[in-house]
């Protein structure tokens, strides 16, 4: 039962990643980060609060982007049913809220948003981006050729 963790820190947020074998249990301390969203790239599983019957399904079909804001101050327990690749979007300031949206077509960006490619490769305004590439957006239109890529836009709320 292997589990690998990675964290990439930015000025205003961080991205964490758990890559795990199936039939695994992973614990996460509430002080690891202020988790706002889970992004499921591979596998299935659940996340819950220890000693609680509450849990959220994590999968790559119906639950690719899962809001975790209601558990921001809680310890978490994860179970994986199969080999899984799961990312988390964390705010660096618990008082700073963010919105998240799956991007599947061309869109209008703004200067409060970041676009992150979590899997595959695609083209945005004729520029190729691949897995784990990110773009700080501007106030303009972005033409997208998704081509199997998996993109999420995170927007800082004021």
Buried (B, 14 or more C-beta within 10 A) or exposed (E): EEBEEEEEEEEEBBBBBBBBBBEBEBEBEBEBBBBBBBBBBBBBBBBBBEEEEEBBEBBBEEBBBBEBEEBBEBBBBBBBBBBBBBBBBBBEEEEBBBBBBEBEEEBEBEEBBBBBBBBBBBBBEEEEBEEBBBBEBEEEEBEBBBEEBBBBBBBBEE
